[in-house]
Amino acid sequence: MTPLSGHWYAVLSSRELGSAPVAKERFGQRLVFWRDTDGHPACLLDLCPHRGAALSLGEVVNGAIACPYHGFQFAPDGRCLRVPAEGEDWTIPDQFSARAMPVRESQAFIWLWRGPAVPHDALPAVPRQPGVGDLVHEECVQRWPAHYTRCMEGVLDHSHLPFVHRKTLGRRMQDPTTRIRVDDTEGGFRANLLQADGVRHHVDCTYPNIWTQLLVDGYAMSATFAPVDDSHTKVYCRVHHRFDWALLRPLMRLWCRVSNWLVFHEDQAVLDSQRPRSADDAAHEKLVPSDAAVLAFRKLRAKHRAELSAQPGVVKV
């Protein structure tokens, strides 16, 4: 398996996953997430193979999830462990298993594997978001009316700031001229904004769905775009900082909510208007040199999709 034949996607925040089952729609599928007895995340298709009920309406019993309809219990790997109506001596057929999805937890996100089915111990490591490892963070969540590829391209695109964000981030940009240099990184790439005296600032793409901007040492902003369906994306906006003080945390949380709403709210109408919905279908668009970061993202996407298409059991990404 080549490195890009599958990927981990950050799909929900760790804080959303407690002791009860949580239903989420991701990649157009209904999924149920919960924690096992060791606190590790688990994920199944939110569909009982018996009669099609939503497992997320059930409860967690000894680390397994129990269907609310007839009490069937399923392990994190999807195996059916118990069918109450048939008694303890009944042999449960293998086809009663639910569909399991590989998940892991890292950097306060739950990550979902999208790619060919491989043994759990053969899966690659989860990507690491750069520059935020030792920082605390505040978080707010938004729902955007756009495909996640368009959302990622939006935050990677510096040249739209004086137009879409002319009342906020772009209000002081007198010259819209944009020069971008893209450098490959271990988990994606870095887009550097160039000026005559060198690099002004940079943003990082942790492929496939995290954007990070380190503003100063100890302070960063990030956006994680969790795919819901072909027209909607759940966006986890975070402000990362070192101020782990009880009095400052609520203020930072308020700043996170207000600043992200003001800025990202300006993007949504434009993103909603883009056609085609997915950037994967936008090969006809006429890109210019200032779109260097967008082009870098599309190249990774094209390579990823081409390698996935050569694998058995292709999944939508």
C-alpha positions as CSV (number, residue, x, y, z in Angstrom):
1,M,0.0,0.0,0.0
2,T,1.4,3.4,-1.0
3,P,1.5,6.2,1.5
4,L,-1.4,8.1,-0.1
5,S,-3.7,5.1,-0.8
6,G,-5.7,6.0,2.3
7,H,-5.8,8.7,4.9
8,W,-6.9,9.6,8.4
9,Y,-9.4,12.4,8.6
10,A,-10.0,14.4,11.8
11,V,-13.8,14.1,12.1
12,L,-14.9,15.2,15.6
13,S,-13.4,16.8,18.7
14,S,-12.4,14.6,21.6
15,R,-14.6,16.7,23.9
16,E,-17.7,15.5,22.0
17,L,-17.1,11.9,22.9
18,G,-18.1,10.9,26.4
19,S,-19.6,7.8,27.9
20,A,-22.7,7.8,25.8
21,P,-23.0,6.9,22.1
22,V,-22.7,9.9,19.7
23,A,-24.3,10.0,16.2
24,K,-22.5,11.8,13.5
25,E,-22.9,12.1,9.7
26,R,-19.5,11.9,8.0
27,F,-18.9,11.4,4.2
28,G,-22.6,11.0,3.7
29,Q,-22.8,8.1,6.1
30,R,-24.5,7.8,9.5
31,L,-21.9,6.8,12.1
32,V,-22.0,6.1,15.8
33,F,-19.0,6.8,18.0
34,W,-18.4,5.7,21.6
35,R,-15.6,4.9,24.1
36,D,-14.7,1.3,25.1
37,T,-13.9,0.3,28.7
38,D,-10.3,1.6,28.3
39,G,-11.5,5.0,27.0
40,H,-10.5,4.3,23.4
41,P,-12.8,5.6,20.7
42,A,-14.8,3.1,18.6
43,C,-17.0,3.6,15.5
44,L,-19.6,1.6,13.6
45,L,-22.0,2.3,10.8
46,D,-25.0,3.6,12.7
47,L,-27.2,0.7,11.5
48,C,-28.0,-2.5,13.3
49,P,-27.7,-5.5,10.9
50,H,-30.7,-7.1,12.5
51,R,-33.6,-4.7,11.7
52,G,-31.8,-1.5,10.7
53,A,-32.3,0.6,13.8
54,A,-29.8,3.4,14.7
55,L,-27.3,2.0,17.2
56,S,-26.7,5.5,18.4
57,L,-30.1,5.4,20.2
58,G,-28.8,2.5,22.4
59,E,-26.3,2.5,25.2
60,V,-22.8,1.3,26.0
61,V,-22.7,-1.9,28.0
62,N,-19.2,-3.1,29.1
63,G,-17.5,-1.3,26.3
64,A,-19.9,-2.7,23.6
65,I,-22.8,-0.8,22.1
66,A,-26.3,-2.2,22.5
67,C,-29.0,-1.7,19.9
68,P,-32.1,0.0,21.4
69,Y,-34.5,-2.2,19.5
70,H,-33.7,-5.8,20.6
71,G,-30.6,-5.4,22.7
72,F,-28.1,-6.9,20.2
73,Q,-24.6,-6.0,21.5
74,F,-21.7,-5.1,19.2
75,A,-17.9,-4.9,20.0
76,P,-15.7,-2.1,18.7
77,D,-14.6,-4.4,15.9
78,G,-18.2,-5.0,14.9
79,R,-18.6,-8.5,16.2
80,C,-22.0,-9.3,17.5
81,L,-21.5,-10.4,21.1
82,R,-25.1,-11.0,22.3
83,V,-28.6,-11.7,21.0
84,P,-30.8,-11.6,24.1
85,A,-33.9,-13.2,22.5
86,E,-31.9,-16.3,21.5
87,G,-30.3,-17.0,24.9
88,E,-26.7,-17.4,25.8
89,D,-26.2,-20.8,24.1
90,W,-27.2,-19.7,20.6
91,T,-24.2,-19.5,18.2
92,I,-24.2,-16.0,16.6
93,P,-23.6,-16.2,12.8
94,D,-20.7,-14.1,11.5
95,Q,-23.0,-12.2,9.1
96,F,-24.6,-10.5,12.2
97,S,-21.5,-8.3,12.5
98,A,-21.9,-4.6,12.2
99,R,-19.6,-2.6,9.9
100,A,-16.6,-1.2,11.9
101,M,-14.6,1.9,11.0
102,P,-11.0,2.3,12.2
103,V,-10.6,5.3,14.5
104,R,-7.9,6.7,16.7
105,E,-7.5,9.7,19.0
106,S,-4.7,12.3,18.7
107,Q,-4.3,16.0,19.5
108,A,-7.8,16.2,20.9
109,F,-9.4,14.9,17.7
110,I,-11.0,11.6,16.8
111,W,-9.6,10.4,13.5
112,L,-11.4,8.2,11.0
113,W,-9.5,6.0,8.4
114,R,-10.7,6.3,4.8
115,G,-9.0,3.9,2.6
116,P,-8.5,0.2,1.8
117,A,-9.3,-2.2,4.6
118,V,-6.0,-3.3,6.3
119,P,-5.2,-4.9,9.6
120,H,-5.4,-2.4,12.5
121,D,-1.7,-2.7,13.3
122,A,-0.8,-2.1,9.6
123,L,-2.5,1.3,9.5
124,P,-0.2,4.4,9.2
125,A,0.4,6.8,12.0
126,V,-2.2,9.6,12.5
127,P,-0.9,13.0,11.1
128,R,0.5,15.5,13.5
129,Q,-0.7,19.1,13.3
130,P,2.5,21.3,13.5
131,G,3.2,24.0,16.0
132,V,0.4,23.2,18.6
133,G,1.7,20.2,20.4
134,D,2.3,21.8,23.8
135,L,-0.5,24.4,23.6
136,V,-3.9,24.4,25.1
137,H,-6.8,25.4,23.0
138,E,-10.3,26.9,22.9
139,E,-12.8,25.6,20.4
140,C,-15.9,26.6,18.5
141,V,-17.8,24.6,15.9
142,Q,-19.6,25.8,12.8
143,R,-21.5,24.1,9.9
144,W,-20.6,25.4,6.5
145,P,-22.7,24.9,3.4
146,A,-19.9,23.6,1.2
147,H,-17.9,20.5,0.3
148,Y,-14.8,20.2,2.6
149,T,-12.4,20.5,-0.4
150,R,-13.8,24.0,-1.1
151,C,-13.5,24.9,2.5
152,M,-9.8,23.8,2.6
153,E,-9.1,25.8,-0.5
154,G,-10.8,28.8,1.0
155,V,-8.5,29.0,4.0
156,L,-5.4,28.3,1.8
157,D,-6.2,31.1,-0.5
158,H,-4.6,34.4,0.6
159,S,-5.6,36.5,-2.5
160,H,-9.3,36.5,-1.5
161,L,-8.7,38.4,1.7
162,P,-9.1,42.0,0.4
163,F,-12.3,41.1,-1.3
164,V,-14.2,38.6,0.8
165,H,-12.8,39.9,4.1
166,R,-12.6,43.6,3.3
167,K,-14.3,44.5,6.6
168,T,-12.0,42.2,8.8
169,L,-8.7,40.5,7.8
170,G,-8.3,42.3,4.5
171,R,-9.3,45.8,5.5
172,R,-5.7,47.1,5.6
173,M,-4.5,45.3,2.5
174,Q,-3.9,48.2,0.0
175,D,-2.1,46.0,-2.5
176,P,-3.8,42.7,-3.4
177,T,-0.7,41.4,-5.2
178,T,0.1,37.9,-3.8
179,R,3.2,35.8,-4.1
180,I,3.1,32.3,-2.7
181,R,5.9,29.8,-2.3
182,V,4.9,26.2,-1.4
183,D,7.2,23.9,0.5
184,D,6.5,20.2,1.0
185,T,6.2,19.0,4.6
186,E,6.0,15.6,6.2
187,G,2.2,15.8,6.6
188,G,1.3,18.0,3.7
189,F,2.7,21.4,2.7
190,R,3.5,24.9,3.9
191,A,2.3,28.0,1.9
192,N,4.6,31.0,2.5
193,L,3.4,34.5,1.7
194,L,6.4,36.3,0.2
195,Q,7.3,40.0,0.4
196,A,10.4,41.8,-0.9
197,D,12.1,41.3,2.4
198,G,11.3,37.6,2.7
199,V,8.5,35.5,4.1
200,R,5.8,37.5,5.8
201,H,3.9,34.6,7.3
202,H,2.9,31.0,6.5
203,V,0.0,28.6,6.8
204,D,0.3,24.8,7.1
205,C,-1.9,22.2,5.4
206,T,-2.0,19.0,7.4
207,Y,-3.4,16.8,4.6
208,P,-6.2,16.1,4.1
209,N,-8.3,18.5,6.2
210,I,-6.5,20.7,8.7
211,W,-5.3,24.3,8.3
212,T,-3.0,25.9,10.8
213,Q,-1.5,29.4,11.1
214,L,1.2,30.0,13.8
215,L,0.8,33.7,14.5
216,V,3.6,34.1,17.1
217,D,5.4,31.6,19.2
218,G,2.8,30.1,21.6
219,Y,-0.2,31.4,19.7
220,A,-1.9,29.8,16.7
221,M,-5.2,29.4,14.9
222,S,-6.5,26.3,13.1
223,A,-9.5,25.0,11.3
224,T,-10.4,21.4,10.8
225,F,-12.9,20.5,8.1
226,A,-14.9,17.3,8.9
227,P,-16.8,16.1,5.8
228,V,-20.5,15.7,6.5
229,D,-21.8,15.2,3.0
230,D,-21.3,16.6,-0.5
231,S,-22.8,20.0,0.5
232,H,-21.9,20.5,4.1
233,T,-18.8,20.5,6.4
234,K,-18.4,20.7,10.1
235,V,-15.7,23.1,11.0
236,Y,-13.8,22.9,14.3
237,C,-12.2,26.3,14.8
238,R,-9.5,26.5,17.5
239,V,-7.3,29.1,19.1
240,H,-4.2,27.6,20.5
241,H,-2.3,29.3,23.4
242,R,-0.2,28.9,26.5
243,F,-2.6,30.7,28.9
244,D,-3.8,27.8,31.0
245,W,-5.1,30.1,33.7
246,A,-8.6,29.8,35.0
247,L,-9.5,33.5,34.6
248,L,-8.1,33.8,31.0
249,R,-9.5,30.6,29.5
250,P,-13.1,31.9,29.3
251,L,-11.9,35.1,27.7
252,M,-9.9,33.2,25.1
253,R,-12.9,31.0,24.5
254,L,-15.1,34.1,23.9
255,W,-12.4,35.5,21.6
256,C,-12.3,32.3,19.6
257,R,-16.1,32.3,19.1
258,V,-16.4,36.0,18.2
259,S,-13.3,36.2,15.9
260,N,-14.0,33.0,14.0
261,W,-17.6,33.9,13.5
262,L,-16.8,37.3,12.2
263,V,-14.1,36.1,9.8
264,F,-15.4,32.7,8.7
265,H,-19.0,33.9,8.4
266,E,-17.8,36.1,5.5
267,D,-16.6,33.0,3.6
268,Q,-19.8,31.0,3.7
269,A,-21.9,32.7,1.0
270,V,-19.1,32.5,-1.5
271,L,-18.3,28.9,-0.8
272,D,-21.9,28.0,-1.0
273,S,-22.1,29.6,-4.4
274,Q,-19.2,27.7,-6.0
275,R,-19.9,25.1,-8.7
276,P,-19.1,22.4,-9.0
277,R,-19.5,21.6,-5.3
278,S,-16.3,19.6,-5.0
279,A,-12.9,20.9,-6.0
280,D,-12.2,17.4,-7.3
281,D,-14.5,18.2,-10.2
282,A,-13.0,21.6,-10.9
283,A,-10.2,20.7,-13.3
284,H,-11.6,23.2,-15.8
285,E,-11.0,26.2,-13.5
286,K,-8.3,28.6,-14.7
287,L,-5.8,28.9,-11.8
288,V,-3.1,31.7,-11.6
289,P,0.3,31.8,-9.9
290,S,-1.2,33.3,-6.7
291,D,-3.3,30.0,-6.4
292,A,-0.1,28.1,-5.7
293,A,-1.4,26.7,-2.4
294,V,-4.8,25.7,-4.0
295,L,-2.9,24.0,-6.7
296,A,-0.7,22.1,-4.2
297,F,-3.8,20.9,-2.4
298,R,-5.4,19.7,-5.7
299,K,-2.2,17.9,-6.7
300,L,-2.3,15.9,-3.4
301,R,-6.0,15.2,-3.9
302,A,-5.5,14.0,-7.5
303,K,-2.6,11.7,-6.4
304,H,-4.7,10.4,-3.5
305,R,-7.8,9.7,-5.6
306,A,-5.7,8.0,-8.4
307,E,-4.0,5.7,-5.9
308,L,-7.3,4.9,-4.2
309,S,-9.0,4.0,-7.5
310,A,-6.4,1.3,-8.0
311,Q,-7.2,-0.3,-4.7
312,P,-10.0,-2.9,-4.0
313,G,-12.9,-1.6,-2.0
314,V,-12.7,2.0,-3.1
315,V,-14.2,4.5,-0.7
316,K,-15.4,8.1,-1.2
317,V,-12.9,10.6,0.2
